[in-house]
Amino acid sequence: MIHMETVRLTASQALVRFLENQYISYIDMDGNEQEHKFVKGIFMLPGHGNVVGFANGVEQELKDMIVYQGKNEQGMALAAVGYAKQMRRKSIFACTSSVGPGACNMVTAAATATANNIPVLILPGDIYASRQPDPVLQQLEVPNDLSMSASDCFKPVAKYWDRISRPEQLMSAMVNAMRVLTDTANCGTAVISLPQDVQGESFDFPDYFFQKRVHHVARRVADDYDIEKAVEMIKASKKPMFIAGGGVRYSEAGQTAMDFCKTFNIPVSQTQAGHSCLPDSFELAVGGIGVTGGLAANALCKDCDLVIGVGTRFNDFVTGSKWVLFRNPDIKVLAINTSEFHAEKLDATRCIGDAKVTLEAIMEKLKADGYKSGYTTEIQDIRKVWEEERLRVLGVQYKGEGFGEGKFVPCGPSWTEKIMNDFVDQIGGTITESNAVGILREEADDDAIVVAAAGSLPADLERLWVTDAPNSYNMEYGASCMGYEIAGAFGAKLAEPDKEVYALVGDGSFMMLNSEIPTAMQENAKITVVVFDNCAFGCINNLQMGNGVGSLATEMRHRNETTGKLDGDYCYTDFGKSGEGFGMKAFYAK
C-alpha cells in the first residue's frame, strides 16, 4: 500500500497552491532547455461569487504569483491573451470573476484565446452546487435545466470546460486543464467553473497534488512517412510558396525557416500570427499574404504550384477564401503543423510535427537530393516593386488639386469623396491611416511591439509595418476582436516590460473597450495608445458601401432632425481628453 500524506484545505486554497507549483520546460531555439513558472499571476475582479471563497484562498496561499486588479472582465482576460501571445505561449494568467455578468463578460475573451490557440485559464464563480440558496444574486435560471448557469456559456468557446461540484474534483480538473494549456496542437481557453459553496468546502488533499509539476513542451518531429511525402512534394515543385504562421513563431523556428528558404530559394510570406517570426529584411521575405497581404506574396501566388503552410490554420484571409489567391489549377498544399485538425485543411498532405525540428528533417533530405526551386529573379523583382509601392502609400495624405487644401484625393466613387471631404471639413486632419503607420514606424524603437486587432489597421500593418525585431508584432486576427488592442498592449507590456508597446486602435474599438488603461496606469506599465479617429467603424463602412449598401449605422453622426436618420454632422469625441482623464499624456496629430 502506498503511503500518502494529506493536507486539509479548502478548494480555493488548494487551487491557488496547485497553480503556484506549475512549471513549464522547453528546448529553445538555441537548443538550450528552459524552465520557469507557468502561471504568472491572476487577473481578478472580485464580485458576487468569488469575493469570499476564492479571494480567501488567494490571500492565504499566494506566494510568487501576482494579483492584478481588472477593471472589466473582458478587458483583463484579453490582457491575459496579449500576455500569453507575447510570451509565445510559455506563460499564462488565470482570470477570475463573479457568477453572472462578470463571467459572461469573459466569454468574448475566451473565444478570442481559443480562436488564436492562445492559452488562458478562466476561473468564473458559479452558483451554489447545493442549490439551497437558489436563486442567488446574478443567477441565470434555466427552468428546464437547473444545473445550467452562466458558466455554461463558455462551453462552445473553450478547449476544456469543467465544473467543480465537490472539492476533490479539483484534482482531475486541474490536471486536465494544464494538459490543454500546454498542448501545442490543441491549446486555447481552459475553464474551471467554481460554485460559491464549493470554493469554501474542505477536503484532505494528497500532498502529491501540490508537488512541483513540470509540463514539458516537446518538439515532436514528424514521422518518416510524413517527411518522405513532404520531400516528394517539394522536389516535384518548381515554384513553391512558404507560408509562416503562428506555429513558426511559437516554435521559435524563424531562423530555421530562413535557412530552409535560403537553401532552396523559396519565397516566404507571413500570416498575421506569424509576422515578426523572421526579419522583413530577409532577402526572400515577401511580406503578408492573402486579403490583408501585399503585392509581393500575392503576385507570386499566381504561378505557385505548391503551398508549404507551416503552423498556419489557413483562414480565409490567408487563402483568399480558398479560390481568389491560388490560381494554378495543379497547385498542391503541404501542411506542417502540430495540429492534425489544421493540417487536414485544403485537402493538404499533412506533416504532423513541431515546425523547427520537422523543417530541419525535411531540409536534410532535400539537401541530399540537391533540390532547388525554379525561381530566377522573380522574388527580387517583385520585392523591389512592392517596396516602392509601400513607400508611396506611406506618404499619401488628404490633399489634392481641385478639392481644396486638406481635402481627400479623389480615388473612388463620388460618395467616397463626399464622405471624406465632409469629414475633413468638420473634424480636420490630413494624415491618412497608412501615412500615420509610416510616421510611427519611423519614430518608434526598432524593437517596439505593435498591437492591433480590428478594422483596417490589420491590413495596413501587415502590408506596411516592417520589422526585423523578433516577436514584435502582436496582432489578434483569429477573432479580430474589437477591444483587444489596449488590453492586449497592457498584457504585452507585462510580458516584456523593457520594450516600448504601441496599441494602434480605431475610434470604434477605443469606445468599445478601454477599461485596462487605468490598470496599466495603476501598474506603471507604460503603453502608448494611438487612436485613429475617422468618426466611424470605417473598415465596415467601406465594406458596406463598396458593396452597394448605404451607410447604415457605421458612421458616428448626429441624428438628422429632417430625415430622422443618422446622417447629420459627425459626432466628435476628444480622445486626448479621455486619455488625460485616465492620467495619460495626450498629443494630437492632424
Sequence and secondary structure as in RCSB ss.txt:
>XXXX:A:sequence
MIHMETVRLTASQALVRFLENQYISYIDMDGNEQEHKFVKGIFMLPGHGNVVGFANGVEQELKDMIVYQGKNEQG
MALAAVGYAKQMRRKSIFACTSSVGPGACNMVTAAATATANNIPVLILPGDIYASRQPDPVLQQLEVPNDLSMSA
SDCFKPVAKYWDRISRPEQLMSAMVNAMRVLTDTANCGTAVISLPQDVQGESFDFPDYFFQKRVHHVARRVADDY
DIEKAVEMIKASKKPMFIAGGGVRYSEAGQTAMDFCKTFNIPVSQTQAGHSCLPDSFELAVGGIGVTGGLAANAL
CKDCDLVIGVGTRFNDFVTGSKWVLFRNPDIKVLAINTSEFHAEKLDATRCIGDAKVTLEAIMEKLKADGYKSGY
TTEIQDIRKVWEEERLRVLGVQYKGEGFGEGKFVPCGPSWTEKIMNDFVDQIGGTITESNAVGILREEADDDAIV
VAAAGSLPADLERLWVTDAPNSYNMEYGASCMGYEIAGAFGAKLAEPDKEVYALVGDGSFMMLNSEIPTAMQENA
KITVVVFDNCAFGCINNLQMGNGVGSLATEMRHRNETTGKLDGDYCYTDFGKSGEGFGMKAFYAK
>XXXX:A:secstr
     EEEEEHHHHHHHHHHTEEEEEE TTS EEEEESEEEEEE   TTTTTHHHHHHHHH SS EEEE SSHHH
HHHHHHHHHHHTTTS EEEEEE SSHHHHHTHHHHHHHHHTT  EEEEEEE  SS TT S TT    TT TT  G
GGGGGGG SEEEE SSGGGHHHHHHHHHHHHT TTT SEEEEEEEHHHHT EEEEEGGGGS EEEEE      HH
HHHHHHHHHHT SSEEEEE HHHHHTT HHHHHHHHHHHT  EEE TTTTTSS TTSTTEEEE STTS HHHHHH
HTS  EEEEES    HHHHTTTTSS   TT EEEEEES HHHHTGGG EEEES HHHHHHHHHHHHHHTT   S 
SSHHHHHHHHHHHHHHHHHT BS  TTS TT     S HHHHHHHHHHHHHT   B HHHHHHHHHHHS TT EE
EE STTHHHHHHHH    STT EEE  SS  TTHHHHHHHHHHHH TTS EEEEEEHHHHHH  TTHHHHHHTT 
  EEEEE  SB HHHHHHHHHTT    S B B   TTT SS SSB    HHHHHHHHT       
